[in-house]
Amino acid sequence: PWTQAIELKYILEQRLHVDVLVDNDCVMMALAEKWLGGHSGQDFCVLNIDYGIGSSFLINNNIYRGKMFGSGQIGHTKVANNGIICGCGREGCLETEASSKALCERYSQQSSLHHHSKAVHKSESTHYTQTLTFDDFVLHYQQHDPIALDVAHRAATVLGQALYNFLITLNINKIILYGNTCALGQPWLDTITDQTLTNPFEDKNARRQDQTLVSFGQLSQIERVMGMSYLWVEQELDSLFLA
């Protein structure tokens, strides 16, 4: 139970007597896509939409990290005024609007209001509570529960709009999605894509014919984990190049 920040890398190195490299999950996914995904040197973005939302981009065949190694925090871009307070301390972050956690919380809130309204209408005094997992939410969505459909559509719309801003800023035309929200399937992806493709400076139909702009990632869990090993491979290759 540490009470302050710790240098986990050095603790592991001392205990295991090996060199340790530390990075985040989205960088690992991007490296796996770079080495195993067959992108032929194309720029792309990997987006992990799960309990939180993170991203990593490959530009000119290199992971873009930024000077302070803080790039990829797309989940903490502001997308809503008077929104929910995020774990980062700000309000209205994308993570509070479109993550799997946000979907469950919004569904529970709207379901509670719906059941309360019905109870009041019938002069009943029932109290509706439910602990909802994301698997539960996906099941409601697949069963065409109108509240689940509305919540998922709203989240996908906000996510697509955020990706549109990202797309026209960096001009990356390949976005690969991972995370548990991908279980929502093609209709959810179509909503994201429709919002992302509303670029007034380009022909939307031409872009659709050229390639799929936003797609589900195809790498297995094992292949994504292998992305960690390529962090070491790239470090070794850089050392050889500098030598």
C-alpha positions in Angstrom: 0.0 0.0 0.0 2.3 2.8 -1.2 1.4 6.3 -0.2 3.3 8.0 -2.9 4.4 7.5 -6.5 6.9 4.7 -7.1 9.4 3.9 -9.8 8.0 0.4 -10.7 10.5 -0.1 -13.5 13.4 0.0 -11.2 11.8 -2.1 -8.5 11.1 -4.8 -11.1 14.7 -4.6 -12.5 16.1 -5.0 -9.0 13.9 -8.0 -8.2 14.1 -9.7 -11.6 17.7 -8.8 -12.6 16.6 -7.9 -16.1 16.1 -4.7 -18.1 12.5 -3.5 -18.0 10.7 -1.3 -20.5 7.4 0.3 -19.5 4.7 1.8 -21.8 0.9 2.0 -22.1 -1.5 -0.5 -23.7 -2.3 1.6 -26.7 1.3 1.9 -27.7 1.6 -1.9 -27.4 -1.4 -2.3 -29.7 0.0 0.2 -32.2 3.3 -1.6 -32.3 1.5 -4.9 -32.8 -0.5 -3.4 -35.7 2.7 -1.9 -37.2 4.6 -5.2 -37.2 1.8 -7.7 -37.6 -1.1 -5.8 -39.2 0.2 -5.5 -42.7 -0.2 -1.7 -43.1 2.7 -1.3 -45.5 4.0 1.9 -43.9 0.7 3.7 -43.8 0.0 6.1 -41.0 -2.8 5.0 -38.6 -4.3 5.5 -35.2 -5.2 2.7 -32.8 -8.1 3.6 -30.5 -8.9 1.5 -27.4 -12.5 2.1 -26.3 -13.0 0.2 -23.1 -13.6 1.2 -19.5 -11.5 4.2 -20.5 -10.5 5.6 -23.9 -6.9 5.8 -25.1 -5.2 6.1 -28.5 -1.8 5.8 -30.1 -0.7 6.9 -33.6 1.9 5.7 -36.0 3.2 8.5 -38.2 6.0 8.1 -40.7 6.4 4.5 -39.4 7.1 5.6 -35.8 5.0 5.9 -32.7 4.3 9.5 -32.1 4.8 10.2 -28.4 5.1 14.0 -28.1 7.9 15.9 -26.3 6.5 15.0 -22.9 5.4 11.5 -23.9 1.8 12.4 -23.3 0.3 12.0 -26.8 -2.8 9.8 -27.3 -5.0 11.1 -24.5 -8.0 11.4 -26.8 -10.2 10.2 -23.9 -9.6 13.5 -22.1 -10.6 15.8 -25.0 -13.6 17.9 -24.0 -16.7 17.0 -25.9 -19.6 18.2 -23.7 -20.4 21.3 -21.7 -21.8 20.8 -18.2 -20.8 17.1 -18.5 -19.9 14.5 -16.0 -16.7 15.1 -13.9 -14.0 12.8 -15.2 -11.3 11.1 -13.2 -8.8 13.6 -14.6 -10.7 16.4 -12.8 -12.2 18.0 -15.9 -15.8 17.7 -17.0 -17.3 16.5 -20.3 -14.3 14.4 -21.4 -14.9 11.9 -24.2 -14.2 9.1 -21.7 -17.3 10.2 -19.7 -19.5 10.1 -22.8 -18.4 7.1 -24.9 -16.5 4.5 -22.8 -18.1 1.3 -21.7 -18.3 2.6 -18.2 -20.1 5.7 -19.5 -22.6 3.6 -21.5 -23.5 1.5 -18.4 -23.9 4.5 -16.2 -26.1 6.4 -18.7 -28.2 3.3 -19.4 -28.8 2.7 -15.6 -29.7 6.4 -15.2 -32.2 6.5 -18.0 -33.7 3.1 -17.1 -34.1 4.3 -13.5 -35.9 7.5 -14.7 -38.1 5.5 -17.0 -39.2 3.0 -14.3 -39.7 5.8 -11.9 -41.9 7.7 -14.4 -44.0 4.5 -14.9 -44.3 4.0 -11.2 -45.4 7.6 -10.6 -47.9 7.3 -13.4 -49.4 4.1 -11.8 -49.2 5.7 -8.3 -46.8 3.0 -7.2 -43.9 3.4 -4.8 -41.4 0.9 -6.4 -37.7 1.7 -6.5 -35.8 0.6 -9.5 -32.1 -0.3 -9.0 -29.8 -2.5 -11.1 -26.1 -3.2 -11.1 -25.3 -3.3 -14.8 -22.2 -4.8 -16.3 -21.1 -4.0 -19.8 -22.1 -7.6 -20.9 -25.6 -6.8 -19.6 -25.6 -3.6 -21.7 -24.5 -5.4 -24.8 -27.3 -8.0 -24.3 -29.9 -5.2 -23.9 -28.5 -3.6 -27.1 -28.6 -6.8 -29.1 -32.2 -7.3 -27.9 -33.1 -3.8 -29.4 -33.9 -2.3 -26.0 -34.8 1.3 -27.0 -32.9 2.8 -24.2 -29.7 0.8 -25.0 -30.0 1.7 -28.7 -30.4 5.4 -27.9 -27.4 5.4 -25.4 -25.1 3.5 -27.8 -26.1 5.7 -30.8 -25.5 8.9 -28.8 -22.1 7.6 -27.6 -21.1 6.6 -31.2 -22.1 10.0 -32.5 -20.0 11.8 -30.0 -17.1 9.5 -30.6 -17.4 10.0 -34.4 -17.4 13.7 -34.0 -14.3 13.6 -31.8 -12.5 11.4 -34.4 -13.5 13.9 -37.1 -11.7 16.7 -35.3 -8.7 14.3 -34.8 -8.8 13.3 -38.5 -8.7 16.8 -40.0 -6.0 17.9 -37.5 -3.5 15.1 -38.2 -4.9 13.9 -41.6 -4.6 10.2 -40.6 -7.1 8.3 -42.7 -6.9 4.9 -41.0 -8.4 4.4 -37.5 -8.4 0.9 -35.9 -10.8 0.2 -33.0 -10.2 -2.2 -30.1 -11.8 -2.6 -26.7 -14.9 -4.1 -25.2 -17.2 -1.6 -26.9 -16.5 -3.3 -30.3 -19.0 -5.9 -29.1 -21.7 -3.4 -30.2 -20.9 -4.4 -33.8 -21.4 -3.0 -37.2 -24.4 -0.5 -36.5 -22.3 1.2 -33.8 -19.3 1.3 -36.1 -21.4 2.7 -39.0 -22.6 5.6 -36.8 -19.0 6.4 -35.8 -17.9 6.2 -39.5 -20.8 8.4 -40.7 -19.8 11.2 -38.3 -16.1 10.8 -39.0 -16.6 11.0 -42.7 -18.5 14.3 -42.7 -15.4 16.2 -44.0 -16.6 19.1 -46.2 -13.2 19.2 -47.9 -13.3 15.7 -49.3 -15.6 13.5 -51.3 -17.3 11.2 -48.8 -18.2 8.6 -51.4 -14.7 8.6 -52.8 -13.3 8.0 -49.4 -15.6 5.1 -48.8 -14.5 3.5 -52.1 -10.8 4.1 -51.5 -10.7 2.2 -48.1 -12.5 1.7 -44.8 -11.6 4.7 -42.8 -12.7 3.3 -39.4 -12.5 -0.5 -38.8 -12.4 -3.1 -36.1 -8.9 -4.4 -35.2 -8.3 -7.9 -36.4 -5.3 -8.9 -34.2 -5.9 -11.6 -31.6 -5.3 -11.0 -27.9 -2.0 -12.9 -28.1 -0.8 -10.8 -31.1 -1.7 -7.6 -29.2 0.3 -8.8 -26.2 3.2 -9.5 -28.5 3.2 -5.8 -29.2 5.2 -5.4 -26.0 8.1 -7.4 -27.4 8.3 -5.0 -30.4 9.1 -2.2 -27.9 12.4 -4.1 -27.3 12.9 -4.9 -30.9 12.6 -1.2 -31.9 15.0 -0.2 -29.2 17.5 -2.7 -30.5 17.0 -1.6 -34.1 17.5 2.1 -33.1 20.7 1.1 -31.3 22.0 -0.6 -34.4 21.1 2.3 -36.6 22.8 4.8 -34.3 25.9 2.6 -34.2 
